[in-house]
Structures are given as structure tokens and as C-alpha cells.
Amino acid sequence: MPSDIQKIDIFFRDPEFPKEETFSSLYKLRSDLHRCLFSQSCEDGPLLWPAAMLMLAGIDLMSSFYSDKPIDQRLCNIGQRYTLFCSECFTFEDQANDPDVLWKFRCALLHDYSIISQQMNSESKNRLGLCFEIGNPQLFFKNNPSFDYLLNISSFSNKFEDAIIKFEEKVRNNTGGHKTNFLKMSDYMGVIGFDSV
């Protein structure tokens, strides 16, 4: 069984390094994300939908390790833990509202494979779109004629990696008990081996 430090190392391993015998779901997710965004085999450019879905699912994954709730409760109130992780590990232009916008993107893309987000019991809808503007640090473009929010995948991938670094620092330093929270989920989830992929 890996030590606590090894569990942290395995989970946060950079996909730039070769895959080892055991690896984490975050490692696999980041490897696939890199292929979606930077693979030379994609003739038509970056694969924006799968890249967005991978990052939105990655936030979901990390938020379950970040949560201080008991394991059985981490699977409930997903929106709360998701937006909490975003607000504490991401840097946004609009820190008060942007975590909720990411949550809307997550629900629309991962549940409906759609660009329409509608709150339950509400008539209001948000039209969501994806774009890829390299070098533009802005995460969301708001009030576009066709969309309420455009998510800039280039900026999102940078912010996603920065959030991983920030989360890893909190775990390694046990800031706010995050190492303890992480290890509880790590023991529950385990690691992935070559035979299972």
C-alpha cells in the first residue's frame, strides 16, 4: 500500500511524465486533455467539446477530494462542493458569479451534451458556447450576440492547471485540513493500474 506522500504524488503526477504502473484518474484525465488540445493528429484544431468536458469532470473529481464531508455525503450536494472548489482554487474575473457559470457549463455539457443551461423550475435559460482564443486570458465572454457566455477553452485550460497546483499545495501543506480530506477520498477511490485501462 502506498504511503500518504506516494498517494499525493500519484494523484498529482504531471502527465508530461510517462505513465507508471499505477496512476490516478486525474493523471489519465490530464493526459487525454493534453491530446485534445495539443495533439498534432487533430487536423481541424483542438477538440473543444471533449476538452471542456474533461476539465469540467476534472473539477468534479478534485472537488470530491477537496470536500471535508464524510465520504457518503461527498456524493450529495455536488453543486455546493463544485462551486466551493472553484471559488477557492480558481482565480476568476468575477469571483462571486463565475463558479456558478462553470457549474452551469458542467451540467449542460456533461448531462445533456448541450449548450443550453436551464435551472429547474425556471423559465430562464443560459445559452453557452465554447471558443479557443490563444493568448487571451479572459475566461468568459459575456453577452455575445449568440451566447450568454462563451467559455474560452485556452484560458480555461490554464486556469484548470493553476487550480490543480493550488489544490496540490493545500494538500501537501494540509491547509485547512485538505490533506486529511484528500487521504480519506484517496483510500476510498484508490488508484488505476495498467490492467484496468
Disulfide bonds with the S-S distance in Angstrom:
none
